[in-house]
């Protein structure tokens, strides 16, 4: 499982995707989230990661750690539908390594 030190090392606008607590990346598909929380300490973020059993995305921006339950789907269309349904700002394209806004 990812540790607090790794979470603390995130710089502004850095992020990680985890599966079963390990950092992962994919060659294709789209990453989308359905729910999550914001935290002001790496310790609190790590506790939530454990609660999600390490299946999540983490990003750090302006002093806040965002931890979302996230998962990979095959198509952009499906990811956008899920993202819009759950009021997400964006989805992540693995092949392009870019965000697409919902």
C-alpha angles and dihedrals in degrees: 000000000000113000135224092253091061091049091049090054092064111115125210109302093007120133146178136205117216134196116187087347097304126111109253141177133186135213094224144006133060132280117220135170132216102189142355149150141239124236135187097205133051089228093059091045091051091051090054091048087057090049088055089049089242095295101126150085124253128196133170125216132163095341097315127108112211115201117186132179097241137176140179125254128183104236135049089223092058092045092051091049091052093043093052092045090056096039095247120167096219149348128226123240109211097198095047095035087221139115123249115202120233 
